[in-house]
Amino acid sequence: MMAQQQAQASYDAQDLWQKDRNHFVHPFTDFSVFHENGCDLITDSDGIYVEDAHGNRFIDGIAGLWCVNVGHGRAEIGQAMAEQATRMAYFSTFNNLSNAPATELAAKLAELAPAHLNHVFYSCGGSTANDATIRLVHYYFNRLGKPSKKRILSRTNAYHGTTYMAASLTGIASNNWQFDTLDLVTHLSEANCYRRPEGMSEAEYCDHLTDELEQTIDRLGADNIAAFIAEPIMGAGGVLVAPQGYHSRVQAICRANDILFIADEVVTGFGRLGHFFASEAVFETQPDIINVAKGLSSGYAPLGATLISDALYEVLSTPQGPGGVLSTGFTYSGHPVSCAAALKNIEIIEREGICENVLDVGPYLESQLKTLASHETVGDIRGSHFMMAIENVADKTTKELLPVEARVGDRVAAEAQKRGLIIRPVGHLNIISPPLIWTRQVVDEVVAILDDAFAATTRSLKADGCL
Ligand code: PMP
């Protein structure tokens, strides 16, 4: 397939590189690197592989950006999108208008989601799903006559996106450096088992975190808190798996205080942990709202969705009286082409048993990655199924980090890329979040590459006097 694509369009790599450097303001880009090197242009893809403009092929270890769950180059998704685009590419979903793929997808999501979530509000991606959610939550409490319930509880190192509200929910300090945020959010501690207080068991750590939640509710007053939002496994903040029972205890505390429990399943949804939705299947929670994006369309088209409980919907959908409408939404809410992509994507996940593949290969990926623990800089290997991270440290006993200037995550990623694998550097971490179609054989190939990459990184850190 890749050869066919090359035949369709061969790019002038140098010309593109120059245009990109001159004109494209990239998101999340370190300009010291950009000014020096520009960008790597990824031009082709097929299954688990991507290829750059020079014809170098890589195993995609990040599923694009945790999103290409069914893998690259799925002609049938392209076809579904093309058919929809030529039949009816776009029409409004405001003011009692709808389109077939958006309607079908809403019904399909209601079928797949936990039983009490039967209503879907569409957005353009994860940030807009979270942003729209907070507006809906505020609207909900306003309509219930509880307008003081406005504050949202989030967590340090949470990632919820970069619209103003989503960035405010986000708790990664470096993300918001030199940006402003809205004073609507209180951040609690992250659930970080690797760096939990010395001498605390995991069960005690769970108590410690839920105590903090209860104390925060007491301090702020439940009457002032609208919702708690969390990723079931924190993603960009470091693939942090909370202690056993944490999420269900948080949910119970929220319930007792009339605080809505929102699960941001933008990464964990659509198979990454072996289920369409991880909240109920893995974490035994029944969120009032679940947000999804990314794997919903496997990244073939931008799309986000907010799944709303029956109880919430009842309030949101109560007629306001003359002239009153639910005045929120996006031009592209329920975009027909994106929804057509999502429907085909879900069909593929079901037909090919992709969740089953994750349940089978995921534990193997975890166990094989753990063999890398012998490397000098590898402090922690964590995550679940197809959502994994490796934390690099200077000292395994003290867990002290390497100096930021050592750019250890970048070094590991560069060494892996030289050997034909793309993984994601995030500060001192490396994230592995592959397409959900990796087999055991691919895992073996990947782990062999990483083994060499970590060895080379240790050598280069030593040569540069960083270790
Ligand atoms: N929530 C989570 C958990 C995410 O990981 C992301 C993106 N990485 C977002 C929200 C934001 O999604 P988007 O970039 O599509 O706006």
Residues whose N, C-alpha, C, O or C-beta is under 5 A from the ligand:
A	BS01	PMP	G125 G126 S127 T128 Y159 H160 G161 E231 G235 D264 V266 V267 A293
